[in-house]
Amino acid sequence: MLILRQFHISSFELFQSPKQSGCSSSRTRTRFYSNLGKSSDFRVMSDNKGTNFDKLYLGMDFGTSGARFTVIDEQGEIKSQGKREYPPFMKEERMDWVSSWKATLFSLLEDIPITVRSLVSSISLDGTSATTLILNSESGEVLCQPFLYNQSCPDALPEVKSIAPANHTVCSGSSTLCKLVSWWNTEVPNRESAVLLHQADWLLWLLHGRLGVSDYNNALKVGYDPESESYPSWLLSQPYAQLLPVVQAPGSSIGNLKESIRSQFGFPDDCIVCTGTTDSIAAFLAARATEPGKAVTSLGSTLAIKLLSTKRVDDARYGVYSHRLDDKWLVGGASNTGGAILRQLFSDEQLERLSQEINPTVASPLDYYPLLTSGERFPIADPNLAPRLLPRPESDVEYLHGILESIARIEGKGYKLLKELGATDAEEVLTAGGGAKNDKWIKIRQRVLGLPVKKAVHTEASYGASLLALKGAKQKTSL
């Protein structure tokens, strides 16, 4: 057994593709093999006492290109983790995401060491926001190709805007509601006997078997109001309202893990399955930012910021919306700037070497707006905003310094916008994503933002999902 350093947490706090051409009702079956996909890189964390733990909690993250699992104990200490890439199943010359996700789910379960599996008390998982599936409400058969998180349905947007309040979260072509309306308007046979699920809902259904259950983070973009804990009347009056799932709080017990899965993989008889969340919310939970004013900036291919606020803020004009986290609100926005433009201009070796020569205490006089292509959504809402990466100085160090500082200024404008819209003032920023590895950039951002900035200890969304599993188990035992 591989023995790695423990990640001890002393206290525990947790909040209570390409555009598709249309839907197909093809009944083509795909055979599943649990060992398909790139081999899992899994690790078991041990304290040299074997695996004689008490109870463990499993979280899984289904991202854009692959999936991960993390198993923790009651103190939040990681006991096992691993990952899988999605196997490239094809159907009718297109990626068969349904088959790939399902195979990956059961591959991850198999990858967890049996001695760990036998102690798992609860399971939860996250999926990509607004990834949508339409199923037969009786058989659970998937009725069309999934609508992926980044797929837009502009054909449905005018209809959605005509029924929803101005600047509502659903007033975006990529919202779950636009995807539902687009599918509904194709007038497929027996559409009234269908049910809508998000990616996380569907994967969890495979584990618990109760069709039609979601959580209020995933359901936000279909129109669910987490503040009133209900669907609004303007949505319930629509003919497709009967397809909407039942909504529970993230981390709520849905039911026991299916007996067939318990027997096959060796999970305990009383193992429960809990509602999940979106991948970005799970990543925020992983950072353990639990107080209003705490924020997490994700520096991946793009720049995304999330701020814990006592006040809800929503404004579709800037792509700003709020997820409920028990009695607080997670306000967020995402810019098109970020690591992707850095990767286009510099190699990893150059980024590391040049960053070492930057003096982060000195402001760069260069003023850029680093974008791969024209168009920005947050904190400036301008679909025609052109990239600004000139003039380029002779020194690559100065150029990189200017780009890093310019991205930090955009981040600062983002937090300023959230404040102007009414969110709680940011007091501290935790950093996730690849950019968190650049210490010079963290110091630049701290100077520009005028706030404490540091790396998050945990950044994997699967860790956040495992915290939801722990939450569900604790709630069940307290009943």
N, C-alpha and C positions, 0 to 999 in steps of 0.2 A: 504493500500500500504506500502510495506517495504521501509523505508527510510534509506539510507546508505550514508556514507561519499562520497563527490564528489571527482573526480580526475581532478583537474583543470590544464590545460596546457595553458600557457600564450602565446606561439607563435606556429605557425603551419608551419612546413616545410615537404615537401614530394618529393620524387623522382618522375620528369616527368615520402607369403602364400605358401603356399605350391605350388610346381610346378604343373601346370595344364597338364592334359593328352592330351589336344587338344581343338579345337574350336567346338562348337556345334551350329547347326542352329535350335535347338529346338524352337518351337513357344509357349511353355508353358506359359500361362499367370498367373500372380500373382495379386491378389486383394490387393489394398493398403488401409491401415487404418492409418489415421494421428495420432492416439493416441497409436500406437504400439511403442515398445522400452521403455527403462527405462525412467520414468518421468523426464522431464526437470527440472533442478535446475536453475530457472531463477530469476533474480533480476531486479528491476526497481530502478534507481538512481533518487532521487528527491531533489530539493532544497527548499522543503516545499511550493512550489508555484504550485503544481500539475504538469501537463504535458503540460503546455502552452508554448511549444517550438516553434521555427520558422520552420526550416527544419532539418531533421535528415538523417543519412546515415548508411546503414546496411551492415555489413560484416559477412561472414560465413566462418568457417574453417572446412574442412572435413579431419580429420587426420586418423591415422591407426586404432583406436578403437572407435572413436566417433566424434561428430561434435559439434561446438559451434557457437553462434551468439553474436555479439556486435553491439549496436547501439550508435552512437556518434552524437554530434552536431558539428557546424562549427568550434568550438574551440578545438575539439578533446576530449571533456568531455564525459565520458560514461553515457548514459541515461538508457540503459537496456542491460542485457546479460543473457545468459543461455546455457545449454548444453544438449545433448542427446547421449545415447549409441546407436550403430547400432542394430536394432532388428534382431534376428537370423533367417532370412528367409532361407529356404532350397529348393533346386531344384535338383533332381536327386542325392540326398545324398551329395550335396556340398552346401557351403554357396552361396546364391543368392545375390551377392553384388549389382547388378543393382537394384533389388527390395528394398534392404535394404537402399541404398543411397537415392533412390527416396522417400521412406517413411520418412526417416529422414529429408530430405530437407523440405517437406511440414509440418512435425511436428514442425520444428523450426519456420517456418513462423507462424504457429498457436500459438506457445508459446509466441510470441511477443505480448505484450498488445495492444489491438485494438487502444487505444489512442496514442500509439507510432507508430504503423503501418500507421496510417492515415497521419503521417507527414514525412514518409520516401521518400526522393527525388531520391535516387539512391541505387543500390545494386551491390555488387561484392562478390566474394568468392575465396578461394584457395583450392587446392587439393594436394594429394601426388604426388611427382615428378615421372614421367615416368609410372604412372598408365594409361593404354591405353585401349580404347574401339574402336571397329570397327562396324560401323553402315551402314545400307542401306541408300544411299544418297537421296533416294526419300521418303521413309516412316519413316526413323529414327529408324527402328527396330535394336536392338542390335544383331549382327550376331554371336557372340561367347562370351564365358566367358571373362570378363575383364582380361587383363594382369596386375597383381598387381605390385606395385612399386618395390618390392624386388624379383620379378620373373626373372629368368635368362633364356635366350634362346641361349645356346651355339651352337645350330645347325646352327644359322644364323650368328654367329660371323665371321667365315672365309670369307663369302660373303661380309659382311659389311666392314671388314678390306681391302678387295680387291678393294673397290671403294672409301673409305674415305681416307683423308690424315693421315699420321702416327700420332699416339697419339691423334687423334681427340676424342672429348667427346662421339661420338657414338660408339667408339671402346671398348665397354663394353657389356657383355652379357645381362645386365639389361637395356640397353638403349632403348628408344622408337623405334628407327629404327630397332634394332634387333628383337623386338617384331613384328613390321610390316612385316619385311622380313620373319620371321618364319611363320606368318599367311599366307602371300602371297604364300609361297612355298607349302602350303597344297593344293593349287589349288582348292579351294572351288568354286562352281558354281557362276557365275555373280560377281566375285570379282572386276571387273572393275567398277561396279556401287556402290562401297562402299566409305566410308569416314572415316578417322581416327580422333578421338577426344581424348583429355586427360580427366581425371576425372573432373577437374574444368570446362573445355569446355562443357562437356556433361550436367553437372548440370545447368550451366548457360543457355544452349540451352533450357532446360525444362522451363526456365523462360521467355526467349525472343523469341524463335521459329525460329531463323535464323540459319540453320544448316551449320556447316563447318567453325566456327570462333574460333581462338585460340589467345594466347598472346605469346610474344617472350621469356618469361621465361619458360613456359611449353614446347614450341616448340624447345628449345635448344637441347634436347636429341633426337630429331628426325632429327636433322641436320640443322635446320634453323640458319642462320648467322645474329645475331642481329646488328652487326656492319654495314653490307651492307644492312640490312633490306630486305633480300631476301634468298630464298633457293639457295644453290650453284649449279653450273652446273652439277657437278658429281652426285648430287642427282636428279635433274630434268630430267636427261637422263635415269633414271630407269623406268621400266614399271609400277611400283606402285606409281609413283610421282603424278598421278592424284588423289590419295587418301588424299594427304596432305591438311591440312586446310589453310584457309586465316589467316594471322597473323597480329595482331595489337599490339600496345603498351599496357602494363598492365594499367588498369584504364581508358580505352577508351570507350566511349559510343558505344554500339552495337545497341540498339534500346529500345523501350518502353517495359515495363513489359506487358506480355500478358493480354488482356482484361479479360479473364476468371479468371485469378489469382487475378487481381485487384479487381474484383467484389466479389470473394469468400472471400478474406482476408481483404478487405477494404484499399488497398493501393491507393494513389492518382492517378489520371488519367495520370499525366505527369511523373510518376516514371520511371526512366530509369535503364537499366541493363548494367553493364560495364565489360570489360574483366578482368580476374582474374590473378592469379599467382600461384606459388607453395607454399606449406605450410612453407618451410624453409625461402623463401623470405618474405612471409607475417610476419613471426616471426621477421625477421630482421627489416622490416619496422616498426613494433610495438615498437621496442626499440628506434626508432627515432635517429639513428646514421646517420647523414646527411653530414658529412664532410669527405674528403679523410683522411685515417689514423685512422678513427674510426672503431672499430671491435666489433663483438659480439661472445662470446663463449657460446655455449649451452652445459650445463652439465646435460644431461639426461642419458639414458641408455648407450649412447655412447658420445664421445667428438666431437663436430663439431665446426669449427671456420669459420667465415666469415668476410672479411675485405673489406672496401670500398676503391677502388683504382682508380687512374686516368689511369692506364694501364691494359689492358686485359692480363690475364695469363691462359693458358690451357695446361695441361699435363696429359693425361690419365694414364700414368705410376703410378702416385700418386693419381689418382682420383681428381685432381685439375681442376676446370673449372670455368669460369667466366660468371655470369649473367649480362646482361645490366640493369642499373638503370639510365635511361635518358642518361646524358652525362658522366656517371661514370660506373665503373665495380665492381661487388660484387664477389670477389675471395674467393673460399672456399675449404675446405677439411674436411674429417671426419675420425677419428681414431676409432678403435674397443675397445679402453679402455673407461672407464667412470663409470657411476653409477651402471651399472649391476654387475660389479665385487664387488663393495662395498656392494650391497644388498646380494650377495652370502656369504660374509664373516661376515657381521654384521647386526643386526636388526636395525630398525629405532631408537629404544630407545638407543641402544648401540652407534650408530653414533652420536646422539645428546649428550649423556653423555660423551663419550670419547673425542669428539671434544673440549668440554669445558676445558679439562685438557691439551690441546696442547698449547705449546708456539710457535706461528707462526713466531716469530722473529729469532728463532734458526733453522738453516738448519738441516734436517735429514740426517744422514750418510748412511741410507739405500737406495739401488738402485734397484728398481723393474721395471718390465714392466707388469702392471696389465692387463691381458686379460682373458676372460672366456675360450676361446679355442685358438688353434694355428692359426696364420694368422693375418697380419696387412696390412693396405692399405695406411695409412697416419699418420705421415710424413715418415715412413719407408714402402716401398712397398715390403713386404716379406710374401707370402702366407704360409710360413712354420715357421714364427717366433713363438717361443714357449713362453707361459706365464712365467714370472719370479716373483715369490712371496715368495721366500726363500732367506736368512734364516729368520725365524720368531722369533722375540725377545719374551722374557717372558711377557713383558708389552704390553697389548693390545693398550695402548695409543701410545707407540712408533711405534707399527705396523701400526696403522691407520695413524699416522703422516707420516710414510715412504711411504704409498700408496698414500695419498693425495699429497705429495710433488713429487712423481714420475709421477703422472698424470699431475701435473703442469709443470714438465720438458718436458713431451711429448707435451703439449700445446705450450710451448716455442719453441720447435723444429719445430712445425708446422708453427708458425709465422715466424721463421727464414727461413724456406723453401720457403714460399711465397715471402719473400724479395729476396732470391737468384734467384727465378724464374722471378723477375722483378716487383713485386707488390709494391705499396706504403708502406713505413714503417708504422707499427702500432704505434699509439700514445696514444690510450686509448682503454681499453677493457671493454665493458658492458657484464654483465653475465645474462643469461637466463637459464631456466630449474631448476630442483630440487636442483642442487648443488648451486644455487644462494642463497639458504637459509642458507648456512653454512658460517658464518662470519669468522671463523678461516681459512677456506679454501681460502676465498677471500684474506685474508692477506698473506697467504702462496704464493698464485699465484702472488700477487703484488710484493712480494720480488723476486720470481723466474723470473718473466717476466721483472722486472725492469720498469714496466709501471703502470700508474694509473688503478686500477681495481675496478669496482663498480657494483651494481645491476642495471639492467634495470628497469625503472618504470613500463613499460608495457611489458609483455612477451607473451601474447596470440596472436596467429596468426590471430584470428578473428578480433582483434583490427587493425592489419595491413591491413586486407581486407577492413575494414570499412574506413580506410584512402584512399584506392584506390577508393572506392565508392565516397568519398568526392572529390577526384581529378577529377573523371569523371564528376561529377556534375558541378564543377567549370569550367572545360574546355568547357562544353556545353553552359553554360551561357555567356562565353566570346566570343563565336562565333557570 
